[in-house]
């Protein structure tokens, strides 16, 4: 009798542990359901916010991917409701899927370039004349650089995306007072900039550095935004940010394809971006043309050789 009573008493703590385990599991499951539900709602909210605001999809024929490196042509435009636009921002993001190395090359918009089917003009005019495909062909013909995919964002949409991702602003060390022709007044020093201010910072060029300074600031902004995407404090903003990006960013990828590529890049570990600008130092001169205005005439072969070494790929 005493032995049976002892057995019953010894089983009670185990039952209590089982009940605690089930309660903990149920709580964890509830948290996951709430988090997934929140993420889906925020993602849809972002999609709805960006409805009918993206730049129109364009016909695009990218180069075939050979090896581990994929190159993405990134364009920022200021459409202002016009049918045709020039590109203020032209970058090539090169991702080595094997090593997860990311290289970012900025192309100066005033580079004097041979545009297929047209007379030579400034590089950013290629987009105005024939959209992303003609710009891609111009860059590929000039440098032998394969372009596999593209992404375009209008500057107003850029402002909205920044405010969704980082509602408290993006920290930037503003190197000087800036206000001329950027729609905002920025003071020297470290500040948290909202979307409009961050865009103004990236577009400022009315100083001695001109477009070269602007390109450096654009790269600085890309680095800061990359850090914001990976920052723990912004994790709850990401579903809405991803949803809005589907509407605000135009690309040849499907929506699921975009997300998969970004997840692949981030899942492989810390993303470090190496940056460069074309033309490189000592490889260009300024020249004025009656039909094109002040332009940058570059040593193509010298810049092509640099690109090949920097990106780690043979250029045709």
C-alpha positions, 0 to 999 in steps of 0.5 A: 500500500505504501509503495503504491502511494509513493509511486503515485506521488513520484509521478505528479512532478513529471505530469506537471513538467509535461503540462508546463512543456505543453504550455510553453510550446503553445505559447511559442506556437501562438507567438509564431502565428501572431508574428506570421499574421503581422508580417502578412498584414504588413506586407499587404499594407506595403503592397497596397501603399505602393499600388500604381506607383511603380515605373512601367515595366520595360522590354529587357533582354539580359545577358546569359549568366555564365559562372558565379557572378551576376550583374544588376543594372540599378537606375534612379530616375526623376520622372516627374510624370514625364513620358521620358526621363534621364537617369540621375543614378546609374550603378552596376551591382555585381554579386559573386554567389559563390563567395557572397562578395558584392561590388558596386560600380557607379557610372558617371552620367556625363560619360561621353558614350557611343549609343547604338543607333544614335550619335555619341552623347552623354551616357544617361541620354541612352535611357532617355532615347531607348529605355533600359535596354538601350542603356544596357547595350551602351554599357555592354558595348563600351566595357564588354560588361554583361548585364543580367538583370535591372532594377529602376526606382523613381526618386519619390518612391525612394523617399517613401521606401526609406521612411517605411524602412527607417521611420526614425531616419537614416544616420548620415554624416553630412560633410557640409551645408547643402541646400541648392536645388535639392529641395531641403536644407541640410546642416553639416554634422551627423543627422538622422535623415528622412527619405526626402532629406536622404534623397537630397543628400544623395543628389547634391552636386553644386560644389567643387566636386560636382558629379564626382561628389554626388556619386560618392554620396550615392554610394554612402547612402547605399551602404547606410541603407544596407545597414538599415535593412540588416539592423535588428531594430528595423526587423518589424518594418521589413515585411511592409518594406518588402511589400512596398518594394514590389510596387515601388521598384521595377525589375525584370524579376518576378516578385518572388524572384526578387525576394529569393535573390535578396534572401540568398544574399543575406542568408550567406552572412554579413554583406560587405560592399566594395565600391568603385567609380567609372571613370577611375582617376587619371583616365578621363578629361573634360570636353564640351560638344555642341550637341552634348554640352560638357562631357567626360571623355574617358580612356575606355581600355584603361577603365575596362581593365580596371573593371575586369580586375575589380569585378574578378571577371573577364570582359569581352 
